[in-house]
Amino acid sequence: MAEQQTSILIVGGGAAGVSVANNLRRKNKALDITLVEPSEKHYYQPGFTIVGGGAYTLKQATRNQVDLIHSSIKWVKEYAVSFQPDQNQITLQSGQILDYDYLVVCPGLQIDFDKIEGLSDRLGKNGVCCNYSVDHVEYTWEILQNLSSGRALFTQPSMPIKCAGAPQKIMYLAADRFRQQGTSEQVDVQFF
Ligand SMILES: Cc1cc2nc3c(=O)[nH]c(=O)nc-3n(C[C@H](O)[C@H](O)[C@H](O)COP(=O)(O)OP(=O)(O)OC[C@H]3O[C@@H](n4cnc5c(N)ncnc54)[C@H](O)[C@@H]3O)c2cc1C
């Protein structure tokens, strides 16, 4: 009788999930690996800082998920909505239940703009941008190119955040941009 394969279920196909899936496959060809990830696109988020700073386009920071996942890994394009660790099961948004021997949970951090009153409505317009989200990072570069005078405020949120260095990095890139534009004297750069 054929031996049953050990099943590994990975939730989240970001940097962590894809790395774990592909590395496990490299080490063990017999594992039954399933990756649960709803997004067709994979974003290289460290690149978002330089998209905002104009040295990279969003397209350069984006890959098709399918090109990154080893062909022998089962990709389930869905959200996991609940975990039943006592039964070794998870439930997907569709209601489907998946079993596993081992579970790897890596859904990343979810941004909660509503924690700051009034922010969600203003993001992406009126000079309010955020490099942490794929939806707003291109607007950062738009603003930097168009700002010739005034005040540029950079803020660092409290933990947990996706990257602690990102708020400073974009400030230095912005300051360099103003220097190149010859507007350093007209733009007051402040960090909070
Ligand atoms: C602007 C910025 C700059 C950064 N700079 C750096 C840097 O310079 N150096 C560095 O080391 N790191 C940097 N980081 C951090 C780095 O990008 C993250 O640490 C890394 O992406 C985390 O990987 P992850 O797989 O845990 O999460 P993510 O890459 O966020 O992936 C999580 C995945 O889980 C999926 N998911 C979420 N919920 C569910 C669910 N319920 N079911 C199924 N799938 C789900 C999502 O669709 C997503 O694809 C930066 C991040 C940002 C935003």
The ligand as a MOL file (V3000), in Angstrom:
LIG
                    3D

  0  0  0     0  0            999 V3000
M  V30 BEGIN CTAB
M  V30 COUNTS 53 58 0 0 0
M  V30 BEGIN ATOM
M  V30 1 C 6.8300 50.2510 2.2010 0
M  V30 2 C 7.4610 48.9830 2.7140 0
M  V30 3 C 8.8350 48.8970 2.7840 0
M  V30 4 C 9.4310 47.7440 3.2570 0
M  V30 5 N 10.7960 47.7020 3.2690 0
M  V30 6 C 11.4150 46.5850 3.6980 0
M  V30 7 C 12.8290 46.4710 3.6680 0
M  V30 8 O 13.5210 47.3970 3.2380 0
M  V30 9 N 13.3900 45.3210 4.1120 0
M  V30 10 C 12.6280 44.2940 4.5900 0
M  V30 11 O 13.1780 43.2540 4.9890 0
M  V30 12 N 11.2950 44.3670 4.6220 0
M  V30 13 C 10.6770 45.4770 4.1960 0
M  V30 14 N 9.3090 45.5390 4.2050 0
M  V30 15 C 8.5780 44.4690 4.8690 0
M  V30 16 C 8.3170 43.2450 3.9970 0
M  V30 17 O 7.6790 43.6380 2.8100 0
M  V30 18 C 7.4440 42.3220 4.8150 0
M  V30 19 O 8.1420 41.9670 5.9840 0
M  V30 20 C 7.0850 41.0680 4.0620 0
M  V30 21 O 6.3760 41.3920 2.8870 0
M  V30 22 C 6.2330 40.2100 4.9820 0
M  V30 23 O 5.9260 39.0340 4.3080 0
M  V30 24 P 4.6370 38.2160 4.6780 0
M  V30 25 O 4.5940 37.0750 3.7460 0
M  V30 26 O 4.6110 37.9740 6.1470 0
M  V30 27 O 3.4220 39.2110 4.3980 0
M  V30 28 P 2.9580 39.7910 2.9890 0
M  V30 29 O 4.1080 39.8880 2.0390 0
M  V30 30 O 2.1860 41.0240 3.3150 0
M  V30 31 O 1.9700 38.6850 2.4150 0
M  V30 32 C 0.8040 38.2970 3.0830 0
M  V30 33 C -0.0370 37.5410 2.0750 0
M  V30 34 O -1.0980 36.8790 2.7610 0
M  V30 35 C -2.2820 37.0070 1.9990 0
M  V30 36 N -3.4050 36.8960 2.9320 0
M  V30 37 C -3.8160 37.7970 3.8520 0
M  V30 38 N -4.8550 37.3410 4.5390 0
M  V30 39 C -5.1280 36.0990 4.0470 0
M  V30 40 C -6.1050 35.1020 4.3540 0
M  V30 41 N -7.0180 35.3020 5.3100 0
M  V30 42 N -6.0940 33.9520 3.6380 0
M  V30 43 C -5.1650 33.7530 2.6750 0
M  V30 44 N -4.2140 34.6530 2.3380 0
M  V30 45 C -4.2050 35.8090 3.0240 0
M  V30 46 C -2.1840 38.3640 1.3290 0
M  V30 47 O -2.9680 38.4280 0.1510 0
M  V30 48 C -0.6760 38.4550 1.0380 0
M  V30 49 O -0.3550 37.9960 -0.2510 0
M  V30 50 C 8.6590 46.6570 3.6990 0
M  V30 51 C 7.2580 46.7380 3.6090 0
M  V30 52 C 6.6540 47.8660 3.1230 0
M  V30 53 C 5.1650 47.9340 2.9980 0
M  V30 END ATOM
M  V30 BEGIN BOND
M  V30 1 1 1 2
M  V30 2 1 2 3
M  V30 3 2 2 52
M  V30 4 2 3 4
M  V30 5 1 4 5
M  V30 6 1 4 50
M  V30 7 2 5 6
M  V30 8 1 6 7
M  V30 9 1 6 13
M  V30 10 2 7 8
M  V30 11 1 7 9
M  V30 12 1 9 10
M  V30 13 2 10 11
M  V30 14 1 10 12
M  V30 15 2 12 13
M  V30 16 1 13 14
M  V30 17 1 14 15
M  V30 18 1 14 50
M  V30 19 1 15 16
M  V30 20 1 16 17
M  V30 21 1 16 18
M  V30 22 1 18 19
M  V30 23 1 18 20
M  V30 24 1 20 21
M  V30 25 1 20 22
M  V30 26 1 22 23
M  V30 27 1 23 24
M  V30 28 2 24 25
M  V30 29 1 24 26
M  V30 30 1 24 27
M  V30 31 1 27 28
M  V30 32 2 28 29
M  V30 33 1 28 30
M  V30 34 1 28 31
M  V30 35 1 31 32
M  V30 36 1 32 33
M  V30 37 1 33 34
M  V30 38 1 33 48
M  V30 39 1 34 35
M  V30 40 1 35 36
M  V30 41 1 35 46
M  V30 42 1 36 37
M  V30 43 1 36 45
M  V30 44 2 37 38
M  V30 45 1 38 39
M  V30 46 1 39 40
M  V30 47 2 39 45
M  V30 48 1 40 41
M  V30 49 2 40 42
M  V30 50 1 42 43
M  V30 51 2 43 44
M  V30 52 1 44 45
M  V30 53 1 46 47
M  V30 54 1 46 48
M  V30 55 1 48 49
M  V30 56 2 50 51
M  V30 57 1 51 52
M  V30 58 1 52 53
M  V30 END BOND
M  V30 END CTAB
M  END
